Amino acid sequence: MSTRREILQVTLGTSALLAGLRPAAAQSIDQVKIYYGFPAGSGGDGVARRVGEQLAGSAYTRNPAVVENRPGAGGRIALDLLKSSPSDGSVLALAPQGCATIYPHIYTRLSYDPVRDIAPVSTAAIMDFGLAVGPMAPANVKTVKDLLAWFKASPLQASYGSPGAGTAPHFIGALLGMNNGLDMKHVPYRGSIPGITDLVGGQLAAMLTPSGDFIPNHKAGKLRLLATSGKQRSPFTPEVPTFSEQGFPEFVMEEWFGFYAPAKTPSLLVERANQAINRALKEKSLVDSLAVVGLQARGSTPQAMAQSQKAEYERWAPLVKRVGFTADS
């Protein structure tokens, strides 16, 4: 008899607990925080803020999200913070793809595991990379092959900048040199803007970085954008041929910005966040604002983002090994 009574009490208690959880699960979160591991004003920061504003009034959250910039360590600080954040749906992070696909190959002691510690929610925007030259390059350098020919004839000028060591543009430049028998010196910058400033000022021969960052100076004629890395020409610079069109198909590369949640976030909350993000990415005002900085709004399911991350992780493994770069290099 006592056993039956105990079972009944446990059953009733469990039912009451579940009943108490149902209203909470049905409620949207009051406010969401989005970590972004780079400075305010950058292209990815714009993605975080514009999407964050559009999340308000959804089944996911009642108010616009608050973006907290945690720049440093190439975006790793933000993901390390996300790893230890509450898994109640109230915290997300936006990060470029490379934080999960390239960094594991170059950092022997990465502070987060991109599979076990963070969960894909949705991609948000895609970008390609561009190769540009400034006034230091002769006027007849108008294509990638022209640039390589000039570098071979003037080896002391054979250098290129990137937005940072260990980034995709860094590796594109390294592989471009290796594949064509050139020792191209890499000049890492803290982001795109300082490098482009030196490029326009004639202090740097060439620069590889997200192509959208070149657009204002390209349109103004202050630099020459030689190639972009997408599968097709960029809709923002349709006059510029791709690497593939110029005989370099190995440099068909795009990178996305994606939203992540702490790994233990319930699937229901991940799904709500995904739906709210994808709804936001369909807003014309948001799409237009991203286009200004060369970004194409593009959402996904969590599963598709995870598959893309896995494929890119596997793609970059042999490339990083071939270049031979590590964070300790």
SERO-4910 file (N, C-alpha, C, O; in steps of 0.05 Angstrom, whole numbers):
BEGIN
 pado doro    nc1    nc2    nc3   cac1   cac2   cac3    cc1    cc2    cc3    oc1    oc2    oc3
  Met    A     17    -24      0      0      0      0     17     25      0     13     44    -15
  Ser    A     38     24     17     55     48     19     70     52     -7     75     75    -15
  Thr    A     76     30    -21     90     33    -46     72     46    -67     81     64    -82
  Arg    A     47     38    -68     28     50    -86     25     80    -80     23     96    -99
  Arg    A     24     87    -54     21    115    -47     45    131    -55     42    153    -65
  Glu    A     69    119    -52     93    134    -60     94    138    -90    102    160    -99
  Ile    A     86    118   -105     86    120   -134     66    142   -143     72    158   -160
  Leu    A     43    142   -129     22    163   -136     33    190   -130     28    209   -145
  Gln    A     47    194   -107     57    220   -100     78    229   -119     79    253   -127
  Val    A     96    211   -128    117    218   -147    104    226   -174    112    246   -186
  Thr    A     84    211   -182     70    216   -208     57    244   -207     59    259   -226
  Leu    A     43    249   -185     29    275   -182     49    298   -181     45    319   -193
  Gly    A     72    293   -167     92    314   -165    105    320   -192    110    343   -199
  Thr    A    110    299   -208    122    302   -234    103    317   -252    111    334   -268
  Ser    A     77    310   -251     57    323   -268     55    353   -261     52    369   -279
  Ala    A     56    359   -235     55    387   -227     79    402   -237     77    425   -246
  Leu    A    103    389   -236    127    402   -245    125    408   -275    132    430   -284
  Leu    A    117    388   -291    114    392   -319     94    413   -326     97    429   -344
  Ala    A     72    413   -311     52    434   -315     63    461   -310     55    481   -323
  Gly    A     80    463   -290     92    489   -284    112    498   -305    116    522   -309
  Leu    A    124    478   -319    144    485   -340    130    494   -366    142    509   -381
  Arg    A    106    484   -371     94    489   -397     89    519   -403     95    528   -425
  Pro    A     79    534   -384     75    563   -389    101    577   -395    103    594   -412
  Ala    A    123    569   -380    149    582   -384    159    576   -412    170    593   -426
  Ala    A    155    550   -420    164    542   -447    149    557   -469    160    562   -490
  Ala    A    124    564   -462    108    577   -482    114    607   -485    107    620   -504
  Gln    A    128    618   -464    134    646   -464    159    652   -479    177    636   -480
  Ser    A    159    676   -492    184    684   -506    202    697   -485    194    705   -464
  Ile    A    228    698   -492    248    709   -474    246    739   -474    240    751   -494
  Asp    A    250    751   -451    247    780   -449    267    795   -466    260    812   -482
  Gln    A    293    787   -464    313    800   -480    337    782   -484    345    767   -466
  Val    A    347    782   -508    370    765   -516    395    781   -519    394    804   -529
  Lys    A    417    770   -510    444    782   -514    458    768   -536    458    743   -538
  Ile    A    471    783   -554    487    772   -575    516    781   -572    522    805   -574
  Tyr    A    534    762   -568    562    768   -567    573    769   -596    566    753   -613
  Tyr    A    590    789   -600    604    790   -626    633    797   -620    640    816   -607
  Gly    A    651    780   -631    679    781   -624    697    800   -639    721    797   -639
  Phe    A    685    821   -651    700    841   -666    689    868   -659    668    870   -647
  Pro    A    703    890   -667    695    917   -659    668    925   -671    659    915   -692
  Ala    A    655    944   -658    631    957   -669    638    971   -694    660    982   -697
  Gly    A    619    971   -713    623    985   -738    633    967   -761    632    976   -784
  Ser    A    641    943   -754    650    924   -775    626    912   -789    604    914   -779
  Gly    A    630    898   -811    608    886   -826    592    866   -810    568    866   -810
  Gly    A    606    848   -795    592    829   -779    577    841   -756    556    832   -749
  Asp    A    588    863   -745    574    877   -724    547    887   -734    527    887   -720
  Gly    A    547    897   -759    522    906   -771    502    883   -774    478    887   -770
  Val    A    511    859   -781    493    836   -782    481    831   -755    457    827   -753
  Ala    A    497    830   -734    487    824   -707    466    844   -699    445    837   -688
  Arg    A    472    870   -703    454    891   -694    428    892   -710    407    895   -699
  Arg    A    430    889   -736    406    891   -753    388    866   -749    363    869   -748
  Val    A    400    843   -747    383    819   -741    372    821   -713    349    815   -709
  Gly    A    389    830   -694    380    833   -667    356    851   -664    337    845   -648
  Glu    A    355    873   -679    332    891   -678    307    878   -688    285    882   -677
  Gln    A    310    861   -708    286    848   -721    275    825   -705    254    814   -712
  Leu    A    290    816   -684    280    793   -669    257    800   -650    242    783   -641
  Ala    A    254    826   -645    233    835   -626    205    827   -635    199    828   -659
  Gly    A    189    819   -616    161    812   -622    157    784   -634    136    778   -644
  Ser    A    178    768   -633    176    741   -644    169    721   -621    169    729   -598
  Ala    A    165    696   -629    160    676   -608    185    670   -592    184    658   -571
  Tyr    A    207    680   -602    233    676   -589    238    697   -567    245    690   -545
  Thr    A    235    722   -574    241    744   -555    222    768   -559    215    774   -582
  Arg    A    216    780   -537    196    803   -538    209    829   -547    196    846   -559
  Asn    A    235    832   -540    249    858   -545    272    855   -564    282    833   -569
  Pro    A    282    877   -576    306    876   -592    329    865   -577    332    870   -553
  Ala    A    346    850   -590    370    838   -576    390    860   -571    392    880   -585
  Val    A    406    855   -550    428    873   -543    454    861   -553    460    838   -546
  Val    A    470    875   -569    495    865   -579    518    874   -561    520    898   -554
  Glu    A    534    856   -553    557    862   -535    582    854   -550    588    831   -555
  Asn    A    597    874   -558    623    870   -572    644    861   -553    649    874   -533
  Arg    A    657    839   -559    679    829   -543    703    823   -562    710    800   -567
  Pro    A    714    845   -573    736    841   -593    761    830   -581    767    834   -557
  Gly    A    776    817   -598    802    806   -590    805    777   -596    785    762   -597
  Ala    A    830    768   -600    836    740   -605    822    729   -629    814    706   -630
  Gly    A    817    746   -649    805    737   -674    777    727   -671    769    710   -687
  Gly    A    762    737   -651    735    728   -647    732    706   -627    709    698   -621
  Arg    A    754    695   -617    752    672   -599    741    679   -572    729    662   -559
  Ile    A    745    704   -563    735    712   -536    705    709   -535    694    699   -515
  Ala    A    691    718   -556    662    717   -556    652    688   -554    633    682   -539
  Leu    A    664    670   -568    655    642   -567    663    628   -541    648    611   -532
  Asp    A    684    637   -529    691    626   -503    671    635   -482    664    620   -464
  Leu    A    662    660   -484    641    670   -466    615    655   -471    601    648   -452
  Leu    A    608    650   -496    584    636   -502    584    608   -490    564    599   -480
  Lys    A    607    595   -491    609    567   -481    600    565   -452    588    545   -444
  Ser    A    606    585   -436    600    585   -408    574    601   -401    569    605   -377
  Ser    A    559    609   -421    535    625   -416    511    607   -410    512    583   -415
  Pro    A    490    618   -398    466    602   -392    454    590   -418    454    603   -439
  Ser    A    445    565   -416    434    552   -440    404    553   -440    390    534   -446
  Asp    A    394    577   -433    365    581   -431    354    597   -455    331    607   -455
  Gly    A    371    600   -476    362    614   -500    367    644   -499    362    658   -518
  Ser    A    377    654   -476    380    683   -473    406    694   -484    410    719   -485
  Val    A    424    677   -492    450    686   -502    456    672   -528    454    647   -531
  Leu    A    464    687   -548    474    677   -574    501    690   -579    509    709   -565
  Ala    A    515    681   -600    539    694   -609    538    693   -640    528    674   -652
  Leu    A    548    714   -652    552    714   -681    582    712   -687    598    726   -675
  Ala    A    589    694   -705    617    690   -711    621    683   -740    604    671   -752
  Pro    A    644    691   -752    650    682   -779    657    653   -779    667    642   -759
  Gln    A    652    640   -801    656    612   -804    683    602   -796    686    581   -784
  Gly    A    704    618   -801    731    609   -796    736    603   -766    754    588   -760
  Cys    A    721    616   -748    725    610   -720    719    581   -713    730    571   -693
  Ala    A    703    568   -730    697    539   -725    709    521   -745    710    496   -740
  Thr    A    719    531   -767    729    514   -788    759    516   -793    772    497   -802
  Ile    A    771    539   -787    800    543   -791    815    543   -765    836    530   -763
  Tyr    A    805    557   -745    819    559   -720    826    532   -707    848    530   -696
  Pro    A    808    512   -708    816    486   -696    841    474   -708    854    458   -695
  His    A    848    482   -732    872    471   -745    897    487   -739    919    478   -744
  Ile    A    894    512   -729    918    528   -724    924    534   -695    946    542   -688
  Tyr    A    904    530   -677    908    534   -649    909    507   -634    889    492   -634
  Thr    A    932    501   -623    934    475   -609    918    474   -583    911    453   -574
  Arg    A    912    498   -572    897    499   -547    874    518   -551    873    539   -538
  Leu    A    855    511   -568    832    528   -572    814    527   -547    809    505   -537
  Ser    A    805    550   -538    790    551   -512    762    540   -514    749    536   -493
  Tyr    A    752    534   -538    725    523   -541    727    501   -562    744    502   -580
  Asp    A    709    482   -560    707    461   -580    683    469   -598    660    470   -588
  Pro    A    687    473   -624    665    483   -641    643    462   -646    622    469   -657
  Val    A    647    438   -637    626    418   -639    612    412   -613    588    411   -611
  Arg    A    629    410   -591    618    402   -565    608    426   -549    590    422   -532
  Asp    A    619    450   -553    613    472   -535    593    492   -545    581    507   -530
  Ile    A    590    493   -572    571    512   -584    553    498   -604    562    479   -617
  Ala    A    529    508   -607    509    495   -624    501    514   -647    493    537   -642
  Pro    A    502    505   -672    493    521   -694    464    528   -692    447    511   -685
  Val    A    457    553   -698    429    562   -698    420    568   -727    401    557   -737
  Ser    A    435    586   -740    429    593   -767    452    610   -779    464    625   -765
  Thr    A    457    606   -805    474    625   -818    459    651   -821    434    652   -819
  Ala    A    473    673   -825    460    699   -827    468    714   -852    451    728   -864
  Ala    A    492    712   -861    501    727   -885    525    713   -896    541    700   -882
  Ile    A    529    716   -922    553    705   -935    569    727   -948    558    748   -956
  Met    A    595    722   -951    612    741   -965    633    726   -981    638    702   -975
  Asp    A    644    739  -1000    667    727  -1014    692    745  -1008    689    765   -994
  Phe    A    715    737  -1019    739    752  -1014    749    765  -1040    743    755  -1062
  Gly    A    763    786  -1037    773    801  -1060    803    805  -1059    815    806  -1037
  Leu    A    816    807  -1082    844    813  -1084    846    840  -1098    836    843  -1121
  Ala    A    859    859  -1086    861    886  -1097    889    896  -1096    905    888  -1079
  Val    A    895    915  -1113    921    929  -1113    915    959  -1112    894    969  -1120
  Gly    A    935    974  -1103    933   1003  -1101    954   1017  -1119    964   1004  -1137
  Pro    A    960   1042  -1114    978   1057  -1131   1007   1047  -1132   1022   1055  -1149
  Met    A   1015   1030  -1113   1042   1019  -1114   1045   1001  -1138   1067    999  -1149
  Ala    A   1023    987  -1146   1025    969  -1169   1024    984  -1195   1010   1004  -1197
  Pro    A   1040    976  -1215   1039    989  -1241   1011    989  -1253    995    972  -1247
  Ala    A   1006   1009  -1270    979   1012  -1282    970    989  -1299    947    984  -1303
  Asn    A    990    973  -1309    983    950  -1326    976    925  -1310    969    905  -1322
  Val    A    976    927  -1284    967    904  -1268    937    905  -1265    926    920  -1248
  Lys    A    923    890  -1281    894    891  -1282    881    863  -1277    856    862  -1274
  Thr    A    897    842  -1276    887    816  -1271    904    801  -1250    926    812  -1243
  Val    A    896    778  -1241    912    762  -1222    938    754  -1236    959    756  -1223
  Lys    A    937    746  -1261    962    738  -1275    981    761  -1278   1005    758  -1277
  Asp    A    969    785  -1283    986    809  -1284   1001    813  -1258   1025    820  -1258
  Leu    A    987    810  -1236    999    814  -1210   1021    794  -1205   1043    801  -1195
  Leu    A   1016    769  -1211   1037    748  -1208   1061    754  -1225   1084    750  -1216
  Ala    A   1057    763  -1249   1079    770  -1267   1096    793  -1256   1120    792  -1257
  Trp    A   1082    813  -1245   1097    836  -1233   1113    826  -1209   1136    834  -1205
  Phe    A   1100    810  -1192   1114    799  -1168   1139    783  -1176   1160    785  -1163
  Lys    A   1137    767  -1198   1160    751  -1206   1182    769  -1217   1206    763  -1213
  Ala    A   1175    791  -1230   1195    810  -1241   1206    828  -1219   1229    837  -1222
  Ser    A   1191    832  -1198   1199    850  -1176   1195    836  -1150   1177    844  -1135
  Pro    A   1211    816  -1143   1206    800  -1119   1206    816  -1093   1194    807  -1073
  Leu    A   1219    839  -1092   1219    855  -1068   1192    867  -1063   1185    875  -1040
  Gln    A   1175    869  -1083   1148    880  -1081   1128    859  -1075   1104    865  -1070
  Ala    A   1136    833  -1075   1117    811  -1073   1107    808  -1044   1117    791  -1029
  Ser    A   1087    823  -1038   1075    822  -1011   1045    827  -1013   1035    838  -1033
  Tyr    A   1031    819   -992   1002    823   -992    993    826   -963   1005    814   -945
  Gly    A    972    841   -959    961    844   -932    936    827   -929    924    819   -948
  Ser    A    929    822   -904    904    808   -897    893    820   -871    908    834   -857
  Pro    A    868    814   -865    857    825   -840    867    810   -815    858    816   -793
  Gly    A    885    791   -818    896    778   -794    909    751   -801    900    738   -819
  Ala    A    929    744   -785    942    718   -789    922    696   -782    908    698   -761
  Gly    A    921    675   -798    903    653   -793    876    656   -804    859    639   -801
  Thr    A    871    678   -818    845    682   -831    845    670   -859    866    663   -870
  Ala    A    821    666   -871    819    655   -898    835    672   -918    850    660   -934
  Pro    A    834    699   -918    849    715   -937    880    710   -934    894    710   -954
  His    A    889    706   -910    917    700   -905    925    674   -921    945    674   -935
  Phe    A    908    653   -918    914    628   -931    911    629   -961    925    616   -976
  Ile    A    891    644   -970    888    647  -1000    914    659  -1012    923    649  -1032
  Gly    A    924    680   -999    949    692  -1009    972    673  -1008    988    672  -1026
  Ala    A    975    658   -986    997    639   -983    996    618  -1004   1016    611  -1016
  Leu    A    972    607  -1009    968    586  -1029    972    597  -1057    983    583  -1074
  Leu    A    964    622  -1062    968    634  -1088    998    636  -1095   1006    630  -1117
  Gly    A   1013    643  -1075   1042    645  -1079   1055    617  -1082   1070    613  -1101
  Met    A   1048    598  -1065   1059    571  -1067   1052    558  -1093   1069    545  -1105
  Asn    A   1027    561  -1102   1019    548  -1127   1032    559  -1152   1032    547  -1173
  Asn    A   1043    584  -1149   1055    597  -1172   1085    603  -1169   1096    620  -1182
  Gly    A   1097    588  -1150   1126    590  -1147   1136    617  -1137   1158    626  -1144
  Leu    A   1120    630  -1120   1127    657  -1110   1129    656  -1080   1113    643  -1066
  Asp    A   1148    671  -1069   1150    675  -1040   1137    702  -1034   1150    722  -1033
  Met    A   1111    701  -1029   1096    726  -1024   1096    732   -993   1085    716   -978
  Lys    A   1107    754   -986   1108    761   -957   1080    769   -948   1066    785   -960
  His    A   1072    758   -925   1046    764   -914   1049    786   -893   1066    785   -875
  Val    A   1031    806   -896   1031    829   -877   1003    828   -863    984    838   -874
  Pro    A   1002    818   -838    977    817   -824    969    843   -811    986    857   -801
  Tyr    A    944    850   -813    933    874   -801    912    867   -780    904    844   -778
  Arg    A    904    886   -764    883    882   -745    857    891   -758    846    912   -752
  Gly    A    847    874   -776    822    880   -790    828    891   -818    851    896   -825
  Ser    A    807    894   -834    810    902   -861    818    932   -865    835    938   -882
  Ile    A    806    949   -849    808    978   -854    837    988   -853    845   1003   -871
  Pro    A    853    981   -833    881    990   -833    897    981   -858    913    997   -868
  Gly    A    892    957   -867    906    947   -890    897    962   -916    914    969   -932
  Ile    A    871    967   -918    862    981   -942    872   1010   -942    878   1021   -963
  Thr    A    874   1021   -918    885   1049   -916    914   1049   -927    921   1068   -941
  Asp    A    930   1029   -919    957   1028   -929    958   1022   -959    975   1032   -974
  Leu    A    939   1006   -969    938    999   -997    932   1024  -1014    946   1029  -1033
  Val    A    912   1039  -1006    905   1064  -1020    927   1084  -1018    931   1100  -1036
  Gly    A    941   1084   -995    963   1103   -991    989   1096  -1005   1009   1111  -1003
  Gly    A    990   1073  -1019   1014   1065  -1034   1035   1053  -1016   1059   1052  -1025
  Gln    A   1028   1044   -992   1048   1031   -974   1047   1001   -975   1063    988   -961
  Leu    A   1028    990   -990   1024    961   -991   1017    954  -1020   1002    968  -1033
  Ala    A   1030    932  -1029   1026    925  -1058    999    913  -1064    986    922  -1083
  Ala    A    989    895  -1047    964    881  -1053    951    874  -1026    963    874  -1005
  Met    A    925    868  -1028    909    862  -1003    888    842  -1010    875    843  -1031
  Leu    A    885    822   -992    863    803   -993    846    806   -968    856    806   -946
  Thr    A    820    809   -972    802    813   -950    773    810   -961    770    807   -985
  Pro    A    753    809   -944    725    808   -955    721    829   -976    727    853   -971
  Ser    A    710    821   -999    709    840  -1021    692    864  -1016    696    886  -1027
  Gly    A    672    862   -998    654    884   -992    670    907   -980    662    931   -983
  Asp    A    692    901   -966    707    923   -953    722    940   -974    731    962   -968
  Phe    A    725    930   -998    739    945  -1020    720    963  -1035    729    982  -1048
  Ile    A    694    958  -1033    674    971  -1051    677   1002  -1052    678   1012  -1074
  Pro    A    677   1016  -1030    678   1046  -1032    702   1056  -1047    699   1073  -1064
  Asn    A    726   1045  -1041    750   1054  -1054    752   1044  -1083    763   1057  -1100
  His    A    740   1021  -1088    739   1010  -1115    722   1028  -1133    729   1036  -1155
  Lys    A    698   1035  -1122    680   1052  -1138    692   1080  -1142    687   1093  -1162
  Ala    A    708   1089  -1123    721   1116  -1125    746   1116  -1142    758   1137  -1146
  Gly    A    755   1092  -1151    779   1090  -1167    805   1093  -1152    826   1098  -1164
  Lys    A    804   1088  -1126    828   1091  -1109    844   1065  -1108    867   1065  -1099
  Leu    A    831   1043  -1116    845   1017  -1117    833   1001  -1140    812   1008  -1150
  Arg    A    846    979  -1148    836    962  -1169    830    935  -1158    848    921  -1149
  Leu    A    805    927  -1159    796    901  -1149    800    881  -1172    787    883  -1193
  Leu    A    819    863  -1169    827    845  -1191    810    820  -1193    805    810  -1215
  Ala    A    800    810  -1170    785    785  -1171    769    782  -1145    776    793  -1124
  Thr    A    747    766  -1147    732    759  -1124    730    728  -1123    734    715  -1143
  Ser    A    724    717  -1100    727    688  -1095    701    672  -1096    701    648  -1090
  Gly    A    679    685  -1103    654    670  -1104    651    650  -1127    668    650  -1145
  Lys    A    630    635  -1126    624    616  -1148    617    631  -1173    623    624  -1195
  Gln    A    603    654  -1169    596    672  -1190    606    700  -1183    615    704  -1160
  Arg    A    605    718  -1202    614    745  -1196    596    757  -1174    573    751  -1172
  Ser    A    608    774  -1159    593    787  -1137    572    805  -1149    578    820  -1167
  Pro    A    548    805  -1138    527    823  -1148    533    852  -1142    521    870  -1153
  Phe    A    553    857  -1124    560    884  -1116    582    895  -1134    585    920  -1137
  Thr    A    598    878  -1147    619    886  -1165    618    868  -1190    637    853  -1195
  Pro    A    596    868  -1205    593    849  -1227    614    853  -1250    617    836  -1267
  Glu    A    627    876  -1250    648    881  -1270    674    867  -1264    692    866  -1281
  Val    A    677    856  -1240    702    843  -1232    700    813  -1235    682    800  -1224
  Pro    A    718    800  -1251    717    771  -1255    726    756  -1230    740    766  -1213
  Thr    A    716    731  -1228    724    715  -1205    752    703  -1210    763    704  -1232
  Phe    A    763    692  -1188    788    677  -1191    785    654  -1211    802    650  -1228
  Ser    A    763    640  -1209    758    617  -1226    758    625  -1255    769    611  -1272
  Glu    A    745    647  -1262    744    657  -1289    772    662  -1300    777    660  -1324
  Gln    A    790    669  -1282    817    677  -1290    837    654  -1289    861    657  -1292
  Gly    A    826    629  -1285    843    606  -1286    853    596  -1259    872    581  -1257
  Phe    A    839    604  -1237    847    596  -1210    823    584  -1195    813    596  -1176
  Pro    A    812    562  -1205    788    550  -1193    791    541  -1164    771    537  -1150
  Glu    A    816    537  -1155    820    528  -1128    813    550  -1107    811    544  -1084
  Phe    A    808    574  -1117    801    596  -1099    772    604  -1101    765    628  -1098
  Val    A    755    585  -1105    726    589  -1102    720    586  -1072    718    563  -1062
  Met    A    717    608  -1058    714    608  -1029    694    629  -1021    696    652  -1029
  Glu    A    676    621  -1004    657    640   -991    657    634   -961    664    612   -952
  Glu    A    650    653   -946    649    650   -917    623    662   -906    614    682   -915
  Trp    A    612    648   -886    587    659   -875    592    669   -846    611    661   -833
  Phe    A    574    686   -838    571    693   -810    548    676   -800    528    674   -813
  Gly    A    552    664   -776    531    647   -766    525    652   -736    543    660   -721
  Phe    A    500    647   -728    492    649   -700    495    622   -686    488    601   -697
  Tyr    A    506    624   -662    510    600   -645    496    604   -618    492    627   -609
  Ala    A    489    582   -605    479    582   -578    497    563   -561    512    547   -573
  Pro    A    496    566   -535    510    546   -518    501    518   -525    478    514   -532
  Ala    A    519    499   -523    514    472   -533    490    458   -520    476    443   -534
  Lys    A    484    464   -495    462    450   -481    435    465   -483    416    457   -469
  Thr    A    434    485   -500    408    499   -504    387    479   -515    393    466   -535
  Pro    A    363    478   -503    343    459   -512    336    464   -542    336    487   -552
  Ser    A    330    442   -556    324    444   -584    300    462   -590    300    474   -612
  Leu    A    281    463   -572    258    480   -576    266    509   -578    256    524   -596
  Leu    A    285    518   -561    294    545   -561    312    551   -585    310    573   -597
  Val    A    328    532   -593    344    535   -617    326    538   -641    332    555   -659
  Glu    A    305    523   -643    286    524   -665    272    551   -666    268    563   -687
  Arg    A    264    561   -642    251    588   -642    270    610   -650    263    628   -665
  Ala    A    295    608   -641    315    628   -649    319    626   -679    322    647   -693
  Asn    A    321    602   -690    325    598   -718    302    611   -735    308    625   -754
  Gln    A    278    606   -727    255    617   -741    255    647   -740    249    660   -760
  Ala    A    261    659   -717    261    688   -714    284    700   -731    280    721   -744
  Ile    A    307    687   -732    330    698   -747    323    697   -777    328    716   -792
  Asn    A    312    674   -786    306    671   -814    283    690   -823    283    700   -846
  Arg    A    265    696   -805    244    716   -811    257    743   -814    250    758   -833
  Ala    A    276    750   -796    289    776   -798    305    779   -823    305    801   -835
  Leu    A    317    758   -833    334    759   -857    318    763   -882    330    767   -904
  Lys    A    292    761   -880    275    766   -904    265    795   -906    253    803   -925
  Glu    A    271    811   -885    263    839   -885    279    855   -905    304    854   -904
  Lys    A    266    868   -923    280    883   -945    299    903   -934    321    906   -944
  Ser    A    291    918   -913    309    938   -902    335    926   -892    357    938   -895
  Leu    A    333    902   -880    357    888   -870    374    879   -894    399    882   -894
  Val    A    361    867   -914    376    857   -938    391    880   -951    414    877   -959
  Asp    A    377    903   -954    390    926   -967    413    937   -951    433    946   -962
  Ser    A    410    937   -924    431    948   -907    456    931   -908    479    941   -907
  Leu    A    453    904   -910    476    887   -912    490    889   -939    514    887   -942
  Ala    A    474    894   -960    485    897   -987    505    920   -989    524    919  -1004
  Val    A    500    941   -973    518    964   -973    546    957   -966    565    969   -976
  Val    A    550    936   -949    577    928   -941    584    901   -954    602    887   -945
  Gly    A    571    895   -976    579    871   -992    571    845   -980    584    824   -985
  Leu    A    550    844   -964    541    819   -952    513    811   -963    496    829   -968
  Gln    A    509    786   -968    484    775   -977    470    761   -954    481    742   -942
  Ala    A    446    770   -947    431    757   -925    425    728   -933    414    724   -955
  Arg    A    431    709   -916    424    682   -922    422    665   -897    442    661   -883
  Gly    A    398    656   -891    394    639   -868    396    610   -874    401    602   -897
  Ser    A    392    593   -854    393    564   -858    379    550   -835    372    563   -815
  Thr    A    377    524   -836    369    508   -813    394    503   -796    416    506   -806
  Pro    A    390    496   -771    414    489   -754    429    465   -767    453    464   -766
  Gln    A    414    446   -778    426    423   -790    443    430   -814    465    419   -817
  Ala    A    433    447   -831    448    455   -855    473    471   -847    494    467   -860
  Met    A    471    487   -827    495    502   -818    516    483   -807    540    486   -812
  Ala    A    507    463   -792    526    443   -781    539    427   -803    563    422   -801
  Gln    A    524    420   -824    536    405   -846    556    422   -861    577    412   -869
  Ser    A    550    448   -865    568    466   -879    594    469   -862    616    469   -873
  Gln    A    590    472   -836    613    475   -818    632    451   -820    656    453   -822
  Lys    A    620    427   -820    636    402   -821    651    401   -848    675    394   -848
  Ala    A    637    407   -870    650    406   -896    673    425   -898    694    418   -909
  Glu    A    669    450   -888    690    470   -890    714    463   -871    737    468   -878
  Tyr    A    707    451   -848    728    442   -830    746    422   -844    771    423   -842
  Glu    A    734    403   -858    749    382   -872    764    394   -896    786    384   -902
  Arg    A    752    413   -909    766    426   -932    791    440   -923    811    439   -937
  Trp    A    790    454   -901    812    471   -893    835    455   -880    858    465   -880
  Ala    A    830    431   -870    851    416   -857    876    412   -874    898    419   -865
  Pro    A    874    402   -899    898    399   -915    910    425   -925    934    427   -929
  Leu    A    893    446   -928    903    471   -938    921    484   -916    942    495   -922
  Val    A    911    484   -891    927    495   -869    952    480   -866    974    491   -861
  Lys    A    951    453   -868    975    436   -865    995    443   -886   1019    443   -881
  Arg    A    986    447   -911   1004    453   -933   1018    479   -929   1042    481   -934
  Val    A   1003    500   -920   1016    526   -914   1035    524   -891   1056    537   -890
  Gly    A   1029    507   -872   1047    502   -849   1045    523   -827   1063    527   -811
  Phe    A   1022    538   -827   1019    559   -807   1005    548   -782    985    534   -784
  Thr    A   1015    556   -759   1001    552   -734   1002    578   -718   1017    596   -725
  Ala    A    986    580   -697    986    605   -681   1012    609   -668   1018    632   -660
  Asp    A   1029    589   -666   1055    591   -654   1077    597   -674   1100    600   -667
  Ser    A   1069    599   -700   1089    604   -721   1103    630   -718   1121    637   -734
***
